[in-house]
Amino acid sequence: MRNKVLIGSIACIVAACCWGVSGAAGQFLFNHTGITPEWLVSTRTLAVGILMLSFLQLRKGGVFEIWTNKEDRKGIIIFTLGGMLFMQYGYFAAINYCNAATATVLQYTAPVLIVVYLAVRNRKLPSAIECIAVAGCLIGTVLLATHGDLNNLTLSPQALFWGLLSSVALAFYTVYPTKLLAKYDTMLLIGWSMLIGSVVMHFVHPSWEYAANWDMAGVAAMIFIIIFGTMTPYLLFLNGVKYIGPTKSSLYASAEPLASTIVSVVWLKVGLELMDYIGFIFIVAAVLMLSFVKPKEKTENAQ
């Protein structure tokens, strides 16, 4: 049992770190090769979707089963267009307009949005700790956007828009697919949503049309994003949740903004100010507080 807990904990931490580093790798690609977020998302989702579905088909088959049911077909399309697509594109677009660390932390506000959504849907006031978490998240976001000067927006409107949109999409991505998850493998949903999202993005920027200065460093960063920034962490995190449960997993997921910040500052030489770090602390602390909400409270809210 102890070995399973240890393995699950390590898996979740490594997965979170991989996600955090993948954002920095994306920023490196934008700066180093000149590719656009549109091309990166269309290519990344295509590669990951094909790899995931191929892996699942070889392991146990049945990857086309979801398309045999009308409601499930409708569900996977809504899940993709409302969640996966804008979660992916919004995140990398925000990175392009600011930096990986800030974009990651803005997306990390999603759990707080879920609290607000559930409170409105259930017409029930959040608990005291949830209210404090929402307030902390708002303060952190304001500090990131203004550096404490409410008359001056230091974060570009585009970065703030795409960062918060990716957070809304992540919240939808988390809340919506309850019925689908009850019937299908998580990897199946992720694989198909990636592939569908890629088809949509190819109308915006096809993967075969790009103008970039590729070298070994750029190719290595792209491979990292596909294999170690997407496929590997999804598999690790899902297996980690099986061993240690969602509560501890969400705690360890806080390593993602930490990893993204460290890599951005050390590797990419991103200059962050004191107010940025304070804003990060407020947002991460808010999400960590929500991780300590009793499962019973979460279950009642989710019904």
C-alpha positions as CSV (number, residue, x, y, z in Angstrom):
1,M,0.0,0.0,0.0
2,R,2.8,2.4,0.9
3,N,4.5,1.6,-2.4
4,K,1.3,2.4,-4.3
5,V,1.0,5.7,-2.5
6,L,4.6,6.6,-3.2
7,I,4.3,5.6,-6.9
8,G,1.0,7.5,-7.2
9,S,2.5,10.7,-5.6
10,I,5.6,10.6,-7.8
11,A,3.5,10.0,-10.9
12,C,1.3,13.1,-10.2
13,I,4.2,15.3,-9.3
14,V,6.1,14.3,-12.5
15,A,3.0,14.8,-14.6
16,A,2.4,18.3,-13.2
17,C,6.1,19.2,-13.8
18,C,5.9,17.9,-17.4
19,W,2.8,20.1,-18.0
20,G,4.5,23.1,-16.5
21,V,7.7,22.6,-18.6
22,S,5.7,22.1,-21.8
23,G,4.4,25.6,-21.5
24,A,7.9,27.0,-21.3
25,A,8.8,24.8,-24.3
26,G,6.0,26.3,-26.2
27,Q,7.2,29.8,-25.4
28,F,10.7,28.8,-26.5
29,L,9.2,27.6,-29.9
30,F,7.4,30.9,-30.4
31,N,10.5,32.9,-29.7
32,H,13.1,30.6,-31.3
33,T,11.4,29.2,-34.4
34,G,8.7,31.8,-35.1
35,I,5.8,29.3,-35.3
36,T,2.3,30.5,-34.3
37,P,0.1,29.2,-31.5
38,E,-2.4,28.2,-34.2
39,W,0.1,26.0,-35.9
40,L,1.4,24.5,-32.7
41,V,-2.1,23.6,-31.5
42,S,-3.3,22.1,-34.8
43,T,-0.1,20.0,-35.0
44,R,0.1,19.0,-31.4
45,T,-3.5,17.9,-31.1
46,L,-3.2,16.0,-34.4
47,A,-0.1,14.1,-33.2
48,V,-1.4,13.4,-29.7
49,G,-4.9,12.4,-30.9
50,I,-3.5,9.9,-33.3
51,L,-0.9,8.5,-30.8
52,M,-3.5,8.1,-28.0
53,L,-6.2,6.5,-30.1
54,S,-3.6,4.1,-31.7
55,F,-2.2,3.2,-28.3
56,L,-5.7,2.5,-27.0
57,Q,-6.8,0.6,-30.0
58,L,-3.7,-1.7,-29.8
59,R,-4.2,-2.2,-26.0
60,K,-7.9,-3.0,-26.0
61,G,-9.7,-1.8,-29.2
62,G,-13.1,-0.2,-29.5
63,V,-12.0,3.3,-30.1
64,F,-14.9,4.0,-32.6
65,E,-17.5,2.8,-30.1
66,I,-18.3,6.4,-29.0
67,W,-19.5,7.3,-32.5
68,T,-22.2,4.6,-32.5
69,N,-24.4,6.5,-30.0
70,K,-26.1,9.8,-31.1
71,E,-26.0,11.4,-27.7
72,D,-22.3,10.4,-27.2
73,R,-21.4,11.8,-30.6
74,K,-23.0,15.1,-29.6
75,G,-21.3,15.0,-26.2
76,I,-17.8,14.5,-27.5
77,I,-18.2,17.3,-29.9
78,I,-19.5,19.7,-27.2
79,F,-16.7,18.6,-24.9
80,T,-14.1,19.4,-27.6
81,L,-15.5,22.7,-28.8
82,G,-16.4,24.0,-25.3
83,G,-13.4,22.6,-23.4
84,M,-10.4,20.9,-25.0
85,L,-10.0,23.2,-28.0
86,F,-10.1,26.6,-26.2
87,M,-8.2,25.1,-23.2
88,Q,-5.4,24.2,-25.6
89,Y,-5.4,27.2,-27.8
90,G,-6.2,29.8,-25.1
91,Y,-3.2,28.6,-23.1
92,F,-0.7,28.8,-25.9
93,A,-2.1,32.1,-27.2
94,A,-1.7,33.6,-23.7
95,I,1.9,32.3,-23.6
96,N,2.5,34.0,-26.9
97,Y,1.2,37.3,-25.5
98,C,3.0,37.2,-22.1
99,N,4.9,34.2,-20.8
100,A,4.5,30.5,-19.8
101,A,4.5,31.2,-16.1
102,T,1.8,33.8,-16.1
103,A,-0.4,31.8,-18.6
104,T,-0.1,28.7,-16.5
105,V,-1.2,30.5,-13.3
106,L,-4.1,32.2,-15.1
107,Q,-5.3,28.8,-16.4
108,Y,-4.8,27.4,-12.9
109,T,-7.8,29.6,-11.7
110,A,-10.2,27.0,-13.2
111,P,-11.0,25.2,-9.9
112,V,-12.1,28.5,-8.4
113,L,-14.4,29.1,-11.4
114,I,-15.9,25.6,-10.8
115,V,-16.7,26.6,-7.2
116,V,-18.6,29.7,-8.5
117,Y,-20.4,27.8,-11.1
118,L,-21.6,25.1,-8.7
119,A,-22.7,27.7,-6.2
120,V,-24.8,29.5,-8.9
121,R,-26.2,26.2,-10.3
122,N,-27.2,24.8,-6.9
123,R,-28.3,28.2,-5.6
124,K,-26.2,27.5,-2.5
125,L,-23.6,29.8,-1.0
126,P,-20.0,28.5,-1.0
127,S,-18.5,27.5,2.2
128,A,-16.2,29.9,4.1
129,I,-13.0,28.3,2.8
130,E,-14.4,28.4,-0.8
131,C,-15.3,32.1,-0.4
132,I,-11.7,32.9,0.8
133,A,-10.3,30.9,-2.1
134,V,-12.4,32.8,-4.6
135,A,-11.3,36.1,-3.0
136,G,-7.7,35.0,-3.1
137,C,-7.9,34.0,-6.7
138,L,-9.4,37.4,-7.7
139,I,-6.7,39.3,-5.8
140,G,-4.0,37.2,-7.4
141,T,-5.4,37.8,-10.9
142,V,-5.7,41.6,-10.3
143,L,-2.1,41.7,-9.1
144,L,-0.9,39.9,-12.2
145,A,-2.9,42.2,-14.5
146,T,-2.1,45.5,-12.7
147,H,0.9,45.0,-10.4
148,G,-1.1,46.6,-7.7
149,D,-1.9,49.8,-9.7
150,L,-5.6,49.6,-10.6
151,N,-5.2,52.5,-13.1
152,N,-2.6,50.6,-15.1
153,L,-3.1,47.3,-16.9
154,T,0.5,45.9,-17.1
155,L,-0.6,42.5,-18.6
156,S,-1.8,42.9,-22.2
157,P,-5.5,42.6,-22.8
158,Q,-4.9,39.8,-25.2
159,A,-2.8,37.8,-22.6
160,L,-5.5,38.4,-20.0
161,F,-8.3,37.4,-22.3
162,W,-6.8,34.2,-23.6
163,G,-5.5,33.2,-20.2
164,L,-8.8,33.6,-18.6
165,L,-10.6,31.9,-21.5
166,S,-8.3,28.9,-21.1
167,S,-9.3,28.8,-17.5
168,V,-13.0,28.9,-18.3
169,A,-12.5,26.1,-20.9
170,L,-10.6,24.0,-18.4
171,A,-13.4,24.4,-15.9
172,F,-15.9,23.3,-18.6
173,Y,-13.6,20.5,-19.5
174,T,-13.6,19.3,-15.9
175,V,-17.3,19.6,-15.2
176,Y,-19.0,18.7,-18.4
177,P,-18.0,15.1,-19.3
178,T,-19.5,13.3,-16.3
179,K,-21.8,11.0,-18.3
180,L,-19.1,10.3,-20.9
181,L,-16.6,9.4,-18.2
182,A,-19.0,6.9,-16.8
183,K,-19.1,5.0,-20.1
184,Y,-15.7,5.5,-21.7
185,D,-12.0,5.4,-21.0
186,T,-10.6,8.8,-20.2
187,M,-7.8,8.3,-22.8
188,L,-10.5,7.7,-25.4
189,L,-12.2,11.0,-24.6
190,I,-8.9,12.9,-24.6
191,G,-7.7,11.2,-27.8
192,W,-10.9,11.9,-29.8
193,S,-11.2,15.5,-28.4
194,M,-7.6,16.2,-29.5
195,L,-8.3,14.8,-33.0
196,I,-11.5,16.7,-33.4
197,G,-9.9,19.9,-32.1
198,S,-7.1,19.4,-34.6
199,V,-9.6,19.1,-37.5
200,V,-11.1,22.4,-36.5
201,M,-7.7,24.1,-36.0
202,H,-6.6,22.9,-39.5
203,F,-9.2,25.3,-41.0
204,V,-7.4,28.1,-39.1
205,H,-3.8,27.0,-39.7
206,P,-3.0,23.7,-41.4
207,S,-0.1,21.8,-40.0
208,W,1.5,21.5,-43.4
209,E,1.7,25.3,-43.8
210,Y,4.3,26.9,-41.6
211,A,7.2,29.4,-41.8
212,A,9.7,28.5,-39.1
213,N,13.4,28.4,-38.5
214,W,13.8,24.8,-37.4
215,D,16.9,23.4,-35.8
216,M,17.7,20.6,-33.4
217,A,16.6,22.7,-30.4
218,G,13.3,23.5,-32.0
219,V,12.6,19.9,-33.0
220,A,13.6,18.7,-29.5
221,A,11.1,21.2,-28.0
222,M,8.3,20.1,-30.3
223,I,8.9,16.4,-29.5
224,F,9.0,17.2,-25.8
225,I,5.6,19.0,-26.0
226,I,4.0,16.1,-27.8
227,I,5.5,13.2,-25.9
228,F,6.5,14.5,-22.5
229,G,4.3,17.5,-22.3
230,T,1.0,15.8,-23.3
231,M,0.9,12.0,-23.7
232,T,3.2,11.0,-20.8
233,P,1.7,13.4,-18.1
234,Y,-1.9,12.4,-19.0
235,L,-1.0,8.7,-18.5
236,L,1.0,9.4,-15.4
237,F,-1.6,11.6,-13.7
238,L,-4.5,9.3,-14.5
239,N,-2.6,6.4,-13.0
240,G,-1.6,8.5,-10.0
241,V,-5.2,9.4,-9.3
242,K,-6.0,5.6,-9.1
243,Y,-3.4,5.1,-6.3
244,I,-3.8,8.3,-4.2
245,G,-7.3,9.7,-5.1
246,P,-8.3,13.1,-6.6
247,T,-7.7,15.2,-3.4
248,K,-4.0,14.4,-3.0
249,S,-3.6,14.4,-6.8
250,S,-4.9,18.0,-7.0
251,L,-2.5,19.0,-4.3
252,Y,0.5,17.6,-6.2
253,A,-0.8,19.3,-9.4
254,S,0.2,22.6,-7.8
255,A,3.7,21.7,-9.0
256,E,2.7,22.7,-12.5
257,P,2.7,26.5,-12.0
258,L,5.8,26.2,-9.8
259,A,7.7,24.2,-12.5
260,S,6.6,26.6,-15.2
261,T,7.8,29.6,-13.2
262,I,11.2,28.1,-12.4
263,V,11.8,26.9,-16.0
264,S,10.6,30.3,-17.4
265,V,12.9,32.3,-15.1
266,V,16.0,30.0,-15.3
267,W,15.8,28.8,-18.9
268,L,14.0,31.5,-20.8
269,K,15.2,34.4,-18.6
270,V,11.6,35.7,-18.1
271,G,11.7,38.8,-15.9
272,L,9.0,38.6,-13.3
273,E,8.3,41.4,-10.7
274,L,7.6,41.0,-7.0
275,M,3.8,41.6,-7.7
276,D,3.9,38.7,-10.2
277,Y,5.2,36.3,-7.5
278,I,2.7,37.6,-5.0
279,G,-0.1,37.1,-7.5
280,F,1.1,33.6,-8.2
281,I,1.1,32.8,-4.5
282,F,-2.5,34.1,-4.0
283,I,-3.8,32.0,-6.9
284,V,-1.9,28.8,-6.0
285,A,-2.9,29.2,-2.3
286,A,-6.5,29.6,-3.3
287,V,-6.5,26.3,-5.4
288,L,-4.6,24.5,-2.6
289,M,-7.3,25.6,-0.1
290,L,-10.0,24.1,-2.3
291,S,-8.1,20.8,-2.2
292,F,-8.8,20.6,1.5
293,V,-12.5,21.0,1.1
294,K,-14.1,17.8,2.4
295,P,-15.1,15.3,-0.3
296,K,-18.6,15.2,1.2
297,E,-19.0,19.0,0.5
298,K,-17.7,18.5,-3.1
299,T,-20.1,15.6,-3.7
300,E,-23.1,17.6,-2.4
301,N,-22.2,20.5,-4.7
302,A,-21.8,18.2,-7.7
303,Q,-25.2,16.6,-7.5
